[in-house]
Amino acid sequence: MPTESHDASMRWFSILVVFTLPLHAESPKEILELWRALPKLDETTPDKAYNKLSTWLPELGLRGLYAKAQFALNLSQLEKVSGHKIYLAGPHKEGQLNLNARSDFGHYNPKFLEWGKVHGIPGLKDAKLRKELQPLYDKFLRSRARSFYAAHKNLHSNPKRLQRALDKYNDLMAAEKPAFAMQDFFRPDADRMKNSGLDWYETNVSHVFWLRRTLDGSTKACRSLVVALLQTHDAKWLKANK
């Protein structure tokens, strides 16, 4: 008959097994459905959706991507699925993007970004889904992910220039001038990155994105999400560009 000491040992062994099992955080079905819906959304998203988000390049940048994605999972729905507010402050209210604000921007919630890293990439821990979704990454996310990663690396490789860029951007917001005015500041960077195979427009605007992340304190969480996406679907490129 087992002794009390034996029972205690078995309980501790069971706890140890639980804590040493590999964690497998699955993506909610809404996230997987969004990935799978992208080809159809690419064909059916009306021009007025792109116009409303003021994007003239629907195949590039975050605005073009969200114009499609909102028909499967909009911001309000994503907050319900994740259980987190997407923005902690800024002009975007009640699930609606306000892209006309010139003196402010959406301040990301790091907890939402951390959730996105774990739950927003269905193939992160699932080899079968990784293989299934790879063509969708290649078509809809690869250019964006590479551009954002490269822009972050470029900005943070030169702290003094990063500070000059932040100063200029803060001046633009104080004067309520559009962020588009930063384009010339980052033109040499975009020219150089284009020569390495990246998209000129995406790399240019990605630099402004990272300025905002520096100001709202979400740089680390956002970069971690981008790296997780690249590790899942673009590991060879990531290794070559670290």
N, C-alpha and C positions, 0 to 999 in steps of 0.2 A: 504494500500500500504506500503511495507517495507520501513523503513527509511534507511538513509545512515549508521546510527549506527548499525542497524540490519544487513545490508549487510556486514559490517566490522566484526561483531561478527561471522557471518556464515563463512567468509573466514578464520578467525583465528581458528574456530572449525574444519574446513576441514584440515587445516595444522596440527592441533593437532592430528587428527585421523591418518593422514599419518605417522606421526613420532612415534605414539604409536602402529601401526600395527606390528606384529611380522615379522622380516626380514626373508626371505626365499631365500637364495642364492643357486640356482640350480647348479649342476655340469654340465659342457659342455657334450654334447652327446659323445664326444671322450673319456672322462673319464669313463662314464658309460659303454661304449662299451668295454673298456679295462678290467674293472672288469669282465664283462660277458664273455670275451674271454679267461680268464685265464685257465679254464679246457682244452679247445682245444689246447691252446698254450703249456700247460704242456705235451700234448701228441705228439705234432708235432715239437717242437723245436729241431733242430738237435744237435748232440754232438759237432759239430764244433763251434756252437755259444757259448757253455759253455767253450770250449777250448780257444776260442779267448779272453774270459774274465778271463782266468786263474782260473777257479773255478772247483774243483773236487767234490764239494758237491752242485749240482744244486738245491736241495730242501731246502737249507739253505742260509742265508745271502743275502745281497743286489745284489751281482753279479749274483747269480742264478736266482733271481727274475727278474732283468733287462734283462738277456739273453732271457727270455720268453717275457716280456712286449714289448721289442723293435719291435717285429713283428706286434704289434697292434698300438703302439705309441712310437716312438723313441724320443731321446732328442731334436732334431731339431723341430720335430712336436709339442712336448710338449711346447717348447718355444713360438711357434706361437699360440697355444691354450691359453696359460696363459698370453701372452703379456709381459713376463718377461724373462730376462736372468737367466739361472739356476745357472751359476757360474760367480762370479765377477772377479776371477783371478785363476791362476793355470794352469796345463798342458793340461786340456781338451779343445780342440779347435774345432769349427765348428761342434758341435754335435757328436764328436768322443771322446771316453774315452781313455786317455793315462794312462794305469795302470802300466807302467814300470818306471815312474818317482819316484825317491827315495828322492829327495831333495825338493819336493813340493807336493801339493795335491790340489784338487778342492775346492775353497773357495765359499761356497754357498751364494746365494743372499737371504737375509732375506725376501725381498719382494716376491720372488718366494715361499718361504716356507709358508709365511702368506697366499698367494693365495692358496697353496695346502691345507692348513687347512680348508679354507672356501669352496673350490670347488672340492677338490680331494677325498672327502668322501661322495659319493652319499646318504648314509643313515643318514648323520649327522642330517638333519632336516626332513627326510621323512621316516616315520615308515614303509611304504610299501616296500620301497627299502631296508631299514635296514633288514627287514625279508628276502627279496629275496637274498640279498648279504651275509647274515650271514654265510652260508656254505662255501662261497669263502674266507671269512675272516678266518674262522676256519682252512681251509686247507692251504692257501697260505700266510697269514699275521699274524696269532696269535702268532706263535713261535717267529717271528721276532720282532713284536711290544713289546711283553713281555720282550724279551732279551734286547732290546734297552732301555726300560724304567728302568729295573732293573740295568743295567750297569750305567746309568746316576745317579740313586739314590745312588749306591754304591760309585762311584767316588766322588760325591759331599758331601758325609757324612763325608769325611776325607780330608779336604783342604790340609793338609801337604803332604799326600800321593799323592794327585792329582798333587801337584807341583813337587814332585819327579818324577812322571810319565811323566809330561810335559818336565822336564829337560832331562830325558833319551831319550824321543822321539825326542826332538830338537837335541840332540847329534847324534842320529842315522841319521837324515836327513842331518846334517852337514857333516857326514862321508859317505853319500850316501849309507847307509845300508837299507835293506828292513824293512818295518814296522812289518813284521812277527817276527822280533827279539824281539818285545814286548810280544810275547806269554808267555814266562816264567815269565815275570814280573806279568802278570795277571793270572797265572795258579792257585794260591790259591783261587782267586775270582771265577774263572770258576768252580773249584772243589766244592766250597761251593754252588754255584748257581745250579749246576747239582743236588745236593742233595735236592734242593727245587723244582725240577721238570723242570728246564730250560735246554735248550740245551747247552752243554759245549762249542762247537765251536762258536756258535752265541754270547754267552755272552762274550767270550774271545775277539773276534774281535770287538764287540760293544764298548768295552772300548776305543780302538784306535779311533774309529769313534768319540767318544765324546772328545777325546783329540784334534782332528782336529777342532771340532766345537768350542772348547774353544779358539783355536788359530785364527780361522777366524771370531769369534764374532757372530756366528749364533746359539749358544746353546739355548737361550731362545725361538727363533722362531721354532727351530727344535723340542725341547721338547714339545712345545705347540701343534705341529702337531701330535706327537706321542700320547699325552694325549687325544686329540680330537678323534683319531682313537680308542683308548681304551675305552673312554667314550661311543662311539657309538656302538661298537661291543663286548666289554669285560668289562663292567662296574663293574660286581661283582668281577672280579679278581683285577681290579684297586683299588677298595675300600679296598680290603683285603691287598693290598701291598703298600699303600701310606706311 
